[in-house]
Amino acid sequence: MANPDTYDEKYAKWNIEDLPIIPSEYKYEVAKATKKQFTVLKKLMNDKDIDTVINACDAGREGESIFRLVYLQANCKKKMKRLWISSMEDSAIKEGFDNLKDGKDYDNLFESAQARAIADWLIGMNISRLYSLLYQQNYSVGRVQTPTLAMIVKRDDEIANFKKEKYYTVELSINDFTLFTDRIDNLEIAEQLKNLIGEKIEITNVITKEKITKPDLPFDLTTLQRECNKYFGYSAKQTLDYAQSLYEKKLITYPRTDSRYLTTDMITSTINNILGQNDFDTQRIKVIFNSSKVTDHHAIIPTVSSMSEDLSSIPESEAKVYRLIFNKLHASVGYPLIENTTKIVAIFDGFEFTSSGKVIIDEGFTKYLKEYKSKKNEDMELPDVNIGDVIIIENKEIKEKLTQPPKHFTEDTLLKAMEIAGNDSLDKNVEVERKGLGTPATRAGIIEHLIFKGFIERDKKNLIATHKGISLVTIVADTFKSAETTAKWEMELANISQGKSSKEEFLNTIEHEIRNELTHYKKE
């Protein structure tokens, strides 16, 4: 979308009197980096020997937008057909071409894409200028970046204002294990309890359960970025770059996906060429291969051709990402993890002393993920005791402990927070295209942008808000920093794509909010 000075040269200088900037029609321009390729396309699309143009972009809102903008910018008038597929297997592509849709069927989807882009532009151009001029600081405000920054500021604030509280536990050392109480806030009570207990204690309950844990699904981009941050310390952007490079080398499937499922037409090829070399749980096939849960793209998995490639020459960083994707796919069709858990309980004077342990009966899918897991996942076996057993206490002590503040966001935890932000505000009856803040493809860029703009900084693995970031969040109106705004937008955009509401109504609301904010400050 064109910058404001394309509409009027006066907008090249930032003046509060010139706000709001709300064009009657929106202009687009071709980016310098892609001009050459656009010219090739424009020539082909307007060739007299061509009567139909097929839109084969991603089967989703933004894919529709990319095609339509090129089509309109090229001033193309040819008949438009739509290839709508979410699998890149040859059979799916052929089937898609055999069942091309009419381009007009997706007019409403393009309306919703335009509504989203224009609304983002309006907020970015008007609200960024407003706050920058008011506070003499280069502020940039965006519907996704500002709520993300607000979450980091809020978390940092909770940590800064956290008051540690002392509490106590009474611990009893017994031959092979330790029994301990829950939190006791009063030291005197803890001391009384410790003194009242004699040299023995009776076991009042032994609870044993079989715990069955099913495997996780294969990766979408966000879960891949989170696990690469957790296990290897890679930033979201690094993971995306490594995955993109693996994709370009044809070693993994398309990485910018928000789906964790595979399409049913991939079953035979995936089992025969990738999964078949190991034993797998056939019950998992119908869970993972589910076309109805695939959006624009399916989950990230190794390609069939990568199975016969020599991977020794790829960089170590990429090899780690490939290996994790490979292991995750195998784990996703693995057998469940089966553990026996035991909880020993002894009650004395109304206080419950407990000890918990577990024994792995069948490691199941976890055998593929052993190299990434910590030691605490190993067996913690408790001795064989029964209800009514009287056990000799070898040592009694009071442990002083402190409540812990929340943890700073890391890229792993921030990506998760972005993914679920505002989802509580979504109407369960409205099927929205995007949930949370940003998309899997843009979240890494948002984090890097916040760092580049000086709103947050990295401190080892942690992401911390800067003074500039805190200042911006303090002054921005709630509408422009709340994740609920994005949820509200997505429900509106879903209605536009289904023809239940219009782009104009949606944009009128945004324009009204911008004017309100301007009036609020201009009055002052």
Secondary structure, 3 states (H helix, E strand, C coil): CCCHHHHCHHHHCCCHHHCCCCCCCCCCCCCHHHHHHHHHHHHHHCCCCCCEEEECCCCCHHHHHHHHHHHHHCCCCCEEEECCCCCCCHHHHHHHHHCCEEHHHHHHHHHHHHHHHHHHHHHHHHHHHHHHHHHCCCCCCCCCHHHHHHHHHHHHHHHHCCCCCEEEEEEEEECCEEEECCCECCHHHHHHHHHHCCCEEECCEEEEEEEEECCCCCECHHHHHHHHHHHHCCCHHHHHHHHHHHHHCCCECCCCCCCCCECHHHHHHHHHHCHHHCCCCHHHHHHHECHHHCCCCCCECECCHHHHCCHHHCCHHHHHHHHHHHHHHHHHCCCCEEEEEEEEEEEECCEEEEEEEEEEEECHHHHHCHHHCCHHHCCECCCCCCCCCEEEEEEEEEEEEECCCCCCEEHHHHHHHHHHCCHHHCCCCCCCCCCCCCCHHHHHHHHHHHHHCCCEEEECCEEEECHHHHHHHHHCCHHHCCHHHHHHHHHHHHHHHCCCCCHHHHHHHHHHHHHHHHHHHHHC
